[in-house]
Every structure is written in structure tokens, then in C-alpha cells.
Amino acid sequence: MTTKELLYLEDALGHEQYFQYQCQQTAGQLQDAELRTSVEEMGKKHQQLFRSFYGLL
């Protein structure tokens, strides 16, 4: 991989970690169970994306 490609993956990993963290924080503050479940699912998708990007390394 080129340096530019590695930098892209590093950025992508950081973004996915941030989005996952934000989903966890937001879900913890929601009282509506259906909305909380949706946000938790988004967090899980970001976790999967993180693992996929990490697997490329």
C-alpha cells in the first residue's frame, strides 16, 4: 500500500471509532426504546466498518 492509502485507512479508522462512540453516547441518553435500538444498530454498523478497514491492514 502507498503512504496515501495508509493515511486514508488511518482517517477512516478514526472516523469509524468516533461515530461508534457518538452512537453509544447518544443511545445511552435516549428514552425512546425504538430510537435507542436504531442508534445502537448504527453503532454496530460503524464497529463492523472499523473491523473491515482494520482487516485491510
N, CA, C and O atoms as a GROMACS GRO file, in nm:
protein
  228
    1MET      N    1   0.084  -0.118   0.000
    1MET     CA    2   0.000   0.000   0.000
    1MET      C    3   0.088   0.124   0.000
    1MET      O    4   0.198   0.126   0.055
    2THR      N    5   0.036   0.226  -0.063
    2THR     CA    6   0.110   0.352  -0.065
    2THR      C    7   0.088   0.427   0.066
    2THR      O    8  -0.003   0.394   0.143
    3THR      N    9   0.170   0.525   0.089
    3THR     CA   10   0.156   0.608   0.208
    3THR      C   11   0.020   0.678   0.209
    3THR      O   12  -0.044   0.688   0.313
    4LYS      N   13  -0.022   0.725   0.093
    4LYS     CA   14  -0.152   0.793   0.084
    4LYS      C   15  -0.266   0.699   0.120
    4LYS      O   16  -0.360   0.738   0.188
    5GLU      N   17  -0.259   0.576   0.073
    5GLU     CA   18  -0.364   0.478   0.104
    5GLU      C   19  -0.366   0.445   0.253
    5GLU      O   20  -0.473   0.431   0.312
    6LEU      N   21  -0.250   0.433   0.314
    6LEU     CA   22  -0.243   0.407   0.457
    6LEU      C   23  -0.299   0.524   0.537
    6LEU      O   24  -0.367   0.503   0.638
    7LEU      N   25  -0.272   0.645   0.493
    7LEU     CA   26  -0.327   0.763   0.561
    7LEU      C   27  -0.479   0.766   0.549
    7LEU      O   28  -0.549   0.804   0.643
    8TYR      N   29  -0.530   0.726   0.433
    8TYR     CA   30  -0.674   0.719   0.415
    8TYR      C   31  -0.735   0.619   0.513
    8TYR      O   32  -0.836   0.648   0.578
    9LEU      N   33  -0.675   0.501   0.524
    9LEU     CA   34  -0.726   0.400   0.617
    9LEU      C   35  -0.719   0.448   0.761
    9LEU      O   36  -0.809   0.421   0.841
   10GLU      N   37  -0.612   0.519   0.795
   10GLU     CA   38  -0.599   0.574   0.931
   10GLU      C   39  -0.713   0.672   0.959
   10GLU      O   40  -0.773   0.668   1.066
   11ASP      N   41  -0.741   0.759   0.864
   11ASP     CA   42  -0.853   0.853   0.879
   11ASP      C   43  -0.985   0.779   0.892
   11ASP      O   44  -1.067   0.812   0.978
   12ALA      N   45  -1.005   0.680   0.806
   12ALA     CA   46  -1.130   0.604   0.808
   12ALA      C   47  -1.149   0.533   0.942
   12ALA      O   48  -1.259   0.532   0.997
   13LEU      N   49  -1.042   0.475   0.995
   13LEU     CA   50  -1.049   0.409   1.126
   13LEU      C   51  -1.088   0.508   1.234
   13LEU      O   52  -1.172   0.480   1.319
   14GLY      N   53  -1.026   0.624   1.232
   14GLY     CA   54  -1.057   0.727   1.331
   14GLY      C   55  -1.202   0.774   1.322
   14GLY      O   56  -1.267   0.794   1.424
   15HIS      N   57  -1.251   0.790   1.201
   15HIS     CA   58  -1.389   0.833   1.184
   15HIS      C   59  -1.486   0.727   1.234
   15HIS      O   60  -1.585   0.759   1.300
   16GLU      N   61  -1.459   0.604   1.202
   16GLU     CA   62  -1.548   0.496   1.245
   16GLU      C   63  -1.549   0.483   1.397
   16GLU      O   64  -1.654   0.458   1.457
   17GLN      N   65  -1.434   0.500   1.461
   17GLN     CA   66  -1.429   0.497   1.608
   17GLN      C   67  -1.510   0.612   1.666
   17GLN      O   68  -1.585   0.593   1.762
   18TYR      N   69  -1.496   0.728   1.607
   18TYR     CA   70  -1.570   0.846   1.655
   18TYR      C   71  -1.721   0.825   1.640
   18TYR      O   72  -1.796   0.851   1.733
   19PHE      N   73  -1.764   0.778   1.523
   19PHE     CA   74  -1.907   0.756   1.501
   19PHE      C   75  -1.963   0.650   1.594
   19PHE      O   76  -2.075   0.662   1.644
   20GLN      N   77  -1.886   0.546   1.618
   20GLN     CA   78  -1.929   0.440   1.709
   20GLN      C   79  -1.945   0.498   1.850
   20GLN      O   80  -2.044   0.471   1.918
   21TYR      N   81  -1.848   0.577   1.894
   21TYR     CA   82  -1.854   0.639   2.026
   21TYR      C   83  -1.975   0.731   2.038
   21TYR      O   84  -2.046   0.729   2.138
   22GLN      N   85  -2.000   0.811   1.934
   22GLN     CA   86  -2.114   0.903   1.937
   22GLN      C   87  -2.246   0.827   1.944
   22GLN      O   88  -2.338   0.869   2.015
   23CYS      N   89  -2.255   0.717   1.871
   23CYS     CA   90  -2.378   0.637   1.876
   23CYS      C   91  -2.400   0.579   2.015
   23CYS      O   92  -2.512   0.578   2.065
   24GLN      N   93  -2.293   0.531   2.078
   24GLN     CA   94  -2.306   0.476   2.213
   24GLN      C   95  -2.350   0.582   2.311
   24GLN      O   96  -2.439   0.559   2.393
   25GLN      N   97  -2.290   0.700   2.302
   25GLN     CA   98  -2.325   0.808   2.392
   25GLN      C   99  -2.470   0.853   2.372
   25GLN      O  100  -2.543   0.876   2.468
   26THR      N  101  -2.508   0.866   2.248
   26THR     CA  102  -2.644   0.911   2.217
   26THR      C  103  -2.747   0.807   2.259
   26THR      O  104  -2.850   0.842   2.318
   27ALA      N  105  -2.721   0.680   2.230
   27ALA     CA  106  -2.815   0.574   2.268
   27ALA      C  107  -2.836   0.572   2.418
   27ALA      O  108  -2.947   0.545   2.466
   28GLY      N  109  -2.731   0.598   2.493
   28GLY     CA  110  -2.742   0.598   2.639
   28GLY      C  111  -2.830   0.710   2.693
   28GLY      O  112  -2.876   0.703   2.807
   29GLN      N  113  -2.852   0.812   2.613
   29GLN     CA  114  -2.931   0.926   2.658
   29GLN      C  115  -3.075   0.922   2.609
   29GLN      O  116  -3.158   1.002   2.653
   30LEU      N  117  -3.105   0.830   2.519
   30LEU     CA  118  -3.240   0.825   2.461
   30LEU      C  119  -3.334   0.746   2.549
   30LEU      O  120  -3.298   0.643   2.606
   31GLN      N  121  -3.456   0.796   2.560
   31GLN     CA  122  -3.558   0.727   2.638
   31GLN      C  123  -3.650   0.643   2.550
   31GLN      O  124  -3.707   0.544   2.595
   32ASP      N  125  -3.666   0.683   2.424
   32ASP     CA  126  -3.749   0.608   2.330
   32ASP      C  127  -3.677   0.480   2.291
   32ASP      O  128  -3.570   0.485   2.230
   33ALA      N  129  -3.734   0.367   2.325
   33ALA     CA  130  -3.669   0.238   2.305
   33ALA      C  131  -3.643   0.209   2.156
   33ALA      O  132  -3.538   0.156   2.121
   34GLU      N  133  -3.737   0.242   2.072
   34GLU     CA  134  -3.721   0.215   1.928
   34GLU      C  135  -3.608   0.299   1.868
   34GLU      O  136  -3.527   0.249   1.791
   35LEU      N  137  -3.605   0.424   1.905
   35LEU     CA  138  -3.499   0.513   1.858
   35LEU      C  139  -3.363   0.470   1.913
   35LEU      O  140  -3.263   0.470   1.840
   36ARG      N  141  -3.359   0.433   2.042
   36ARG     CA  142  -3.235   0.386   2.104
   36ARG      C  143  -3.182   0.262   2.031
   36ARG      O  144  -3.062   0.252   2.006
   37THR      N  145  -3.272   0.170   1.998
   37THR     CA  146  -3.232   0.049   1.926
   37THR      C  147  -3.174   0.083   1.789
   37THR      O  148  -3.075   0.024   1.745
   38SER      N  149  -3.236   0.178   1.721
   38SER     CA  150  -3.186   0.220   1.589
   38SER      C  151  -3.046   0.279   1.599
   38SER      O  152  -2.960   0.249   1.516
   39VAL      N  153  -3.024   0.362   1.699
   39VAL     CA  154  -2.893   0.425   1.716
   39VAL      C  155  -2.789   0.319   1.757
   39VAL      O  156  -2.674   0.326   1.713
   40GLU      N  157  -2.828   0.224   1.839
   40GLU     CA  158  -2.737   0.116   1.876
   40GLU      C  159  -2.699   0.034   1.753
   40GLU      O  160  -2.584  -0.008   1.740
   41GLU      N  161  -2.794   0.011   1.663
   41GLU     CA  162  -2.766  -0.063   1.540
   41GLU      C  163  -2.668   0.015   1.452
   41GLU      O  164  -2.579  -0.043   1.390
   42MET      N  165  -2.684   0.147   1.447
   42MET     CA  166  -2.589   0.229   1.371
   42MET      C  167  -2.449   0.215   1.430
   42MET      O  168  -2.351   0.207   1.356
   43GLY      N  169  -2.440   0.213   1.562
   43GLY     CA  170  -2.312   0.196   1.628
   43GLY      C  171  -2.248   0.063   1.592
   43GLY      O  172  -2.127   0.055   1.571
   44LYS      N  173  -2.329  -0.042   1.585
   44LYS     CA  174  -2.278  -0.174   1.547
   44LYS      C  175  -2.228  -0.175   1.404
   44LYS      O  176  -2.127  -0.239   1.373
   45LYS      N  177  -2.297  -0.104   1.315
   45LYS     CA  178  -2.252  -0.096   1.176
   45LYS      C  179  -2.118  -0.024   1.166
   45LYS      O  180  -2.032  -0.064   1.088
   46HIS      N  181  -2.101   0.080   1.246
   46HIS     CA  182  -1.973   0.151   1.245
   46HIS      C  183  -1.862   0.062   1.303
   46HIS      O  184  -1.747   0.070   1.259
   47GLN      N  185  -1.896  -0.021   1.400
   47GLN     CA  186  -1.799  -0.115   1.454
   47GLN      C  187  -1.757  -0.216   1.346
   47GLN      O  188  -1.640  -0.250   1.334
   48GLN      N  189  -1.854  -0.264   1.270
   48GLN     CA  190  -1.825  -0.358   1.161
   48GLN      C  191  -1.736  -0.292   1.055
   48GLN      O  192  -1.643  -0.354   1.004
   49LEU      N  193  -1.767  -0.168   1.022
   49LEU     CA  194  -1.685  -0.096   0.924
   49LEU      C  195  -1.543  -0.078   0.976
   49LEU      O  196  -1.446  -0.092   0.901
   50PHE      N  197  -1.530  -0.048   1.105
   50PHE     CA  198  -1.397  -0.034   1.164
   50PHE      C  199  -1.319  -0.164   1.148
   50PHE      O  200  -1.202  -0.163   1.107
   51ARG      N  201  -1.383  -0.274   1.179
   51ARG     CA  202  -1.317  -0.405   1.167
   51ARG      C  203  -1.278  -0.435   1.022
   51ARG      O  204  -1.172  -0.492   0.996
   52SER      N  205  -1.364  -0.397   0.929
   52SER     CA  206  -1.334  -0.419   0.788
   52SER      C  207  -1.213  -0.338   0.745
   52SER      O  208  -1.123  -0.391   0.680
   53PHE      N  209  -1.211  -0.210   0.781
   53PHE     CA  210  -1.096  -0.127   0.747
   53PHE      C  211  -0.970  -0.179   0.814
   53PHE      O  212  -0.863  -0.183   0.753
   54TYR      N  213  -0.981  -0.218   0.940
   54TYR     CA  214  -0.865  -0.268   1.014
   54TYR      C  215  -0.813  -0.396   0.950
   54TYR      O  216  -0.693  -0.422   0.948
   55GLY      N  217  -0.905  -0.477   0.899
   55GLY     CA  218  -0.866  -0.601   0.833
   55GLY      C  219  -0.783  -0.578   0.706
   55GLY      O  220  -0.708  -0.666   0.664
   56LEU      N  221  -0.797  -0.462   0.647
   56LEU     CA  222  -0.719  -0.430   0.528
   56LEU      C  223  -0.572  -0.409   0.561
   56LEU      O  224  -0.485  -0.420   0.474
   57LEU      N  225  -0.546  -0.378   0.685
   57LEU     CA  226  -0.407  -0.356   0.726
   57LEU      C  227  -0.342  -0.490   0.750
   57LEU      O  228  -0.225  -0.496   0.786
   0.00000   0.00000   0.00000
